[in-house]
Amino acid sequence: MIDPFIPLLLLSPSPRVVNVSSLLGKIKLVSNEWAIKTLSDGVGLTAEKVDEVLNEFLKDFKEGLLKEKGWPTNIAAYRVSKAAMNAHTRILAQKYSSICVNCICPGYTKTDITCNTGPLTPQDAAEGPILLALLPEDGPSGQFFYQKNILTTF
Ligand SMILES: NC(=O)c1ccc[n+]([C@@H]2O[C@H](COP(=O)([O-])OP(=O)(O)OC[C@H]3O[C@@H](n4cnc5c(N)ncnc54)[C@H](OP(=O)(O)O)[C@@H]3O)[C@@H](O)[C@H]2O)c1
């Protein structure tokens, strides 16, 4: 979705992208060694490689091989899709130095997805994403935030 917006974003004096992610997408929780290695790659990571990981995941899912191939088995699609989005965040940050592009886990929040459980209200959880949308000119990019703090490992 970001790709078609890039030309518009580049017209802005302060373009920002905020990808709402989750701690569940942290790469170490993916557990498939090949996927971890591919998504952890720094300069060598490309959108094509991220797609390759997703296609392999989908193939193994359809063949019922998630456990056997070392993918997460609990809310697997959610975890892998967030890990892919985190990787895309880093790719975009490297490619577009004028855009602050970051991802953020808002924290465990009372919304539909959690059946209204969790300690945070949607108002609390929105503070982090809003902070990232309003980052100053020399703000961080390509980072993973948990609420308002940068986590050093994705
Ligand atoms: N709540 C948490 O504890 C928590 C923790 C970590 C990360 N997050 C992340 O925070 C983000 C917001 O989640 P939430 O907690 O606000 O969950 P939510 O209350 O379930 O809201 C999800 C929203 O996504 C929309 N949506 C779902 N599938 C869509 C699709 N295919 N196309 C367009 N819109 C779609 C839904 O639209 P409809 O209302 O029309 O269905 C809904 O507005 C998500 O990315 C979630 O992964 C949440």
Ligand as a Chemical Component Dictionary entry (heavy atoms), coordinates in Angstrom:
data_LIG
# 
_chem_comp.id                   LIG 
_chem_comp.type                 NON-POLYMER 
_chem_comp.pdbx_formal_charge   0 
_chem_comp.three_letter_code    LIG 
# 
loop_
_chem_comp_atom.comp_id 
_chem_comp_atom.atom_id 
_chem_comp_atom.alt_atom_id 
_chem_comp_atom.type_symbol 
_chem_comp_atom.charge 
_chem_comp_atom.model_Cartn_x 
_chem_comp_atom.model_Cartn_y 
_chem_comp_atom.model_Cartn_z 
_chem_comp_atom.pdbx_ordinal 
LIG N1  N1  N 0  -4.985  -4.372 20.250 1  
LIG C1  C1  C 0  -3.759  -4.786 20.571 2  
LIG O1  O1  O 0  -3.486  -5.231 21.709 3  
LIG C2  C2  C 0  -2.665  -4.706 19.565 4  
LIG C3  C3  C 0  -1.362  -5.087 19.977 5  
LIG C4  C4  C 0  -0.333  -5.023 19.038 6  
LIG C5  C5  C 0  -0.593  -4.577 17.749 7  
LIG N2  N2  N 1  -1.875  -4.229 17.377 8  
LIG C6  C6  C 0  -2.082  -3.777 16.000 9  
LIG O2  O2  O 0  -2.807  -2.577 16.000 10 
LIG C7  C7  C 0  -3.504  -2.441 14.746 11 
LIG C8  C8  C 0  -4.912  -2.013 15.013 12 
LIG O3  O3  O 0  -5.540  -3.104 15.665 13 
LIG P1  P1  P 0  -6.721  -2.895 16.685 14 
LIG O4  O4  O 0  -6.237  -3.366 18.002 15 
LIG O5  O5  O -1 -7.267  -1.506 16.577 16 
LIG O6  O6  O 0  -7.713  -3.993 16.136 17 
LIG P2  P2  P 0  -9.235  -3.910 15.686 18 
LIG O7  O7  O 0  -10.028 -3.160 16.699 19 
LIG O8  O8  O 0  -9.633  -5.321 15.411 20 
LIG O9  O9  O 0  -9.195  -3.052 14.377 21 
LIG C9  C9  C 0  -8.660  -3.575 13.188 22 
LIG C10 C10 C 0  -9.084  -2.651 12.084 23 
LIG O10 O10 O 0  -8.530  -3.133 10.860 24 
LIG C11 C11 C 0  -9.548  -3.110 9.893  25 
LIG N3  N3  N 0  -9.281  -4.163 8.918  26 
LIG C12 C12 C 0  -9.137  -5.482 9.136  27 
LIG N4  N4  N 0  -8.911  -6.128 7.998  28 
LIG C13 C13 C 0  -8.909  -5.190 7.022  29 
LIG C14 C14 C 0  -8.717  -5.234 5.640  30 
LIG N5  N5  N 0  -8.475  -6.377 5.011  31 
LIG N6  N6  N 0  -8.768  -4.074 4.952  32 
LIG C15 C15 C 0  -9.005  -2.911 5.597  33 
LIG N7  N7  N 0  -9.184  -2.804 6.914  34 
LIG C16 C16 C 0  -9.136  -3.935 7.626  35 
LIG C17 C17 C 0  -10.837 -3.351 10.656 36 
LIG O11 O11 O 0  -11.908 -2.852 9.899  37 
LIG P3  P3  P 0  -13.435 -3.221 10.244 38 
LIG O12 O12 O 0  -13.758 -2.551 11.523 39 
LIG O13 O13 O 0  -14.157 -2.664 9.071  40 
LIG O14 O14 O 0  -13.469 -4.721 10.334 41 
LIG C18 C18 C 0  -10.583 -2.557 11.919 42 
LIG O15 O15 O 0  -10.931 -1.195 11.756 43 
LIG C19 C19 C 0  -3.371  -3.803 14.044 44 
LIG O16 O16 O 0  -2.386  -3.696 13.061 45 
LIG C20 C20 C 0  -2.914  -4.745 15.173 46 
LIG O17 O17 O 0  -2.151  -5.808 14.666 47 
LIG C21 C21 C 0  -2.897  -4.266 18.262 48 
# 
loop_
_chem_comp_bond.comp_id 
_chem_comp_bond.atom_id_1 
_chem_comp_bond.atom_id_2 
_chem_comp_bond.value_order 
_chem_comp_bond.pdbx_ordinal 
LIG N1  C1  SING 1  
LIG C1  O1  DOUB 2  
LIG C1  C2  SING 3  
LIG C2  C3  SING 4  
LIG C2  C21 DOUB 5  
LIG C3  C4  DOUB 6  
LIG C4  C5  SING 7  
LIG C5  N2  DOUB 8  
LIG N2  C6  SING 9  
LIG N2  C21 SING 10 
LIG C6  O2  SING 11 
LIG C6  C20 SING 12 
LIG O2  C7  SING 13 
LIG C7  C8  SING 14 
LIG C7  C19 SING 15 
LIG C8  O3  SING 16 
LIG O3  P1  SING 17 
LIG P1  O4  DOUB 18 
LIG P1  O5  SING 19 
LIG P1  O6  SING 20 
LIG O6  P2  SING 21 
LIG P2  O7  DOUB 22 
LIG P2  O8  SING 23 
LIG P2  O9  SING 24 
LIG O9  C9  SING 25 
LIG C9  C10 SING 26 
LIG C10 O10 SING 27 
LIG C10 C18 SING 28 
LIG O10 C11 SING 29 
LIG C11 N3  SING 30 
LIG C11 C17 SING 31 
LIG N3  C12 SING 32 
LIG N3  C16 SING 33 
LIG C12 N4  DOUB 34 
LIG N4  C13 SING 35 
LIG C13 C14 SING 36 
LIG C13 C16 DOUB 37 
LIG C14 N5  SING 38 
LIG C14 N6  DOUB 39 
LIG N6  C15 SING 40 
LIG C15 N7  DOUB 41 
LIG N7  C16 SING 42 
LIG C17 O11 SING 43 
LIG C17 C18 SING 44 
LIG O11 P3  SING 45 
LIG P3  O12 DOUB 46 
LIG P3  O13 SING 47 
LIG P3  O14 SING 48 
LIG C18 O15 SING 49 
LIG C19 O16 SING 50 
LIG C19 C20 SING 51 
LIG C20 O17 SING 52 
# 
